[in-house]
Amino acid sequence: MRKETAVGRAITLIRSSSLSDVAEYAYAATAPAEARLIFLAGACPLNEDGSTAAPGDYAGQAAKAVENMRTALKDAGASLEDVISTRVLVASSRRPDLVNAWEVVRDAFGDHDVPSTLMGVTVLGYDDQLVEIEAVAAVLDS
C-alpha cells in the first residue's frame, strides 16, 4: 500500500505503509511526463573564490552546499521545493559525521522530504571537502 502526497509544482512524494516510517524522507517520488527534469552536478561547499568553506566542519559544509544548490536551482528556474531526489555524500566512515551533514540537509528541505540517499565516501574532489549534495529537480514550465 502506498500513500501519495502532491507537493511543489510537479512532484508527488510516495510513502509506503508497508515500509518503516523511521526514515526521514519519502521512499519514492514521481513527476509527470511533461515536467522538465533538472540534473544538478554535486553541490560542493565552495566559496566564490574557489576555496572550501568551513574546513573540518561537516554541518558548515552541508549548509554551504545547500546554499550553492539553491543558487544552481534558481539559475535553472527551480527551487528546493522542485527537487525530486538527493544523494548526500560525506567523506567519513563515522555515522555521527554523516548525521551532522544529514540534519542540515533535512532541515533545509523541511516538509519537502524527498527520497534521499546518505553515503559515507572515502574522499571528495576538492581540498578539505567533506560534503557534496547531488540532486534532481522537476518543474512544469508555463
C-alpha positions as CSV (number, residue, x, y, z in Angstrom):
1,M,0.0,0.0,0.0
2,R,1.3,3.5,-0.7
3,K,0.3,7.0,0.3
4,E,0.9,9.8,-2.2
5,T,1.3,13.4,-1.4
6,A,1.4,16.1,-4.1
7,V,3.9,18.8,-3.3
8,G,5.7,21.6,-5.3
9,R,4.7,22.2,-8.8
10,A,5.3,18.8,-10.4
11,I,6.3,16.3,-7.8
12,T,4.4,13.6,-6.0
13,L,6.1,12.1,-2.9
14,I,5.2,8.5,-2.2
15,R,5.3,6.9,1.2
16,S,4.7,3.2,1.6
17,S,2.8,1.9,4.6
18,S,4.5,-1.4,4.0
19,L,7.9,0.1,4.9
20,S,9.2,1.5,8.1
21,D,8.2,5.1,9.0
22,V,11.6,5.7,10.7
23,A,13.1,7.2,7.5
24,E,13.1,11.0,7.4
25,Y,12.1,11.1,3.8
26,A,9.7,9.7,1.2
27,Y,10.6,6.3,-0.3
28,A,9.8,7.4,-3.9
29,A,8.8,10.4,-5.9
30,T,7.3,10.9,-9.4
31,A,7.0,13.7,-11.8
32,P,4.5,14.0,-14.7
33,A,5.7,13.3,-18.2
34,E,5.5,16.9,-19.2
35,A,7.9,18.0,-16.4
36,R,11.3,19.4,-17.3
37,L,14.0,17.5,-15.3
38,I,17.0,19.3,-14.0
39,F,20.1,17.2,-13.1
40,L,22.4,19.1,-10.8
41,A,26.1,18.5,-10.5
42,G,27.1,17.7,-7.0
43,A,26.8,20.9,-5.0
44,C,30.1,21.5,-3.2
45,P,30.9,23.7,-0.2
46,L,32.9,26.1,-2.3
47,N,33.1,29.9,-1.8
48,E,33.1,32.2,-4.7
49,D,36.9,32.4,-4.8
50,G,37.0,28.6,-5.1
51,S,38.2,27.9,-1.6
52,T,36.4,25.2,0.5
53,A,34.1,26.7,3.1
54,A,34.2,25.6,6.8
55,P,37.2,23.2,6.7
56,G,36.7,20.4,9.2
57,D,33.0,21.2,9.8
58,Y,30.5,18.7,8.4
59,A,27.5,20.8,9.3
60,G,29.1,24.0,8.0
61,Q,30.0,22.4,4.7
62,A,26.5,20.9,4.3
63,A,25.0,24.4,4.8
64,K,27.3,25.9,2.2
65,A,26.5,23.0,-0.2
66,V,22.8,23.6,0.3
67,E,23.3,27.3,-0.3
68,N,25.1,26.6,-3.6
69,M,22.5,24.1,-4.6
70,R,19.8,26.7,-4.1
71,T,21.7,29.1,-6.4
72,A,22.1,26.4,-9.1
73,L,18.4,25.6,-8.8
74,K,17.4,29.2,-9.1
75,D,19.6,29.7,-12.2
76,A,17.8,26.7,-13.7
77,G,14.4,28.1,-12.9
78,A,13.7,25.9,-9.9
79,S,13.9,25.8,-6.1
80,L,14.3,23.3,-3.3
81,E,10.6,22.6,-3.5
82,D,11.1,21.3,-7.0
83,V,13.8,18.7,-6.0
84,I,12.7,15.2,-6.6
85,S,15.6,13.3,-5.0
86,T,19.0,13.8,-3.4
87,R,22.2,12.0,-2.7
88,V,24.3,13.3,0.2
89,L,28.0,12.3,0.1
90,V,30.0,12.7,3.3
91,A,33.7,12.0,3.4
92,S,33.7,9.9,6.6
93,S,33.2,6.4,7.8
94,R,31.8,7.7,11.1
95,R,28.0,7.7,11.4
96,P,27.9,10.8,13.6
97,D,29.6,12.8,10.8
98,L,27.0,11.6,8.3
99,V,24.2,12.5,10.7
100,N,25.7,16.0,11.2
101,A,25.6,16.7,7.5
102,W,22.2,15.0,7.0
103,E,20.5,17.1,9.7
104,V,21.4,20.3,7.9
105,V,20.1,18.9,4.6
106,R,16.9,17.5,6.1
107,D,16.2,20.8,7.9
108,A,16.8,22.8,4.7
109,F,14.1,20.7,2.9
110,G,11.7,20.8,5.8
111,D,8.3,19.2,4.9
112,H,9.5,18.6,1.4
113,D,11.2,15.3,2.5
114,V,12.3,13.9,-0.9
115,P,13.8,10.5,-1.4
116,S,17.4,10.7,-0.3
117,T,20.5,8.6,0.0
118,L,23.1,9.3,2.6
119,M,26.5,7.8,1.8
120,G,29.9,7.8,3.5
121,V,32.7,8.0,1.0
122,T,36.5,8.0,1.3
123,V,37.3,11.2,-0.4
124,L,35.7,14.1,-2.4
125,G,37.2,16.2,-5.1
126,Y,38.3,19.5,-3.5
127,D,40.9,20.1,-0.9
128,D,39.3,19.8,2.6
129,Q,35.9,18.9,1.1
130,L,33.7,16.8,3.4
131,V,30.2,17.1,1.9
132,E,28.6,17.1,-1.6
133,I,24.9,17.0,-2.5
134,E,23.6,15.7,-5.8
135,A,20.0,16.4,-6.7
136,V,17.4,16.0,-9.5
137,A,14.5,18.5,-9.8
138,A,11.3,18.6,-11.9
139,V,9.4,21.7,-12.9
140,L,6.4,22.4,-15.0
141,D,7.1,25.3,-17.3
142,S,4.2,27.7,-18.0
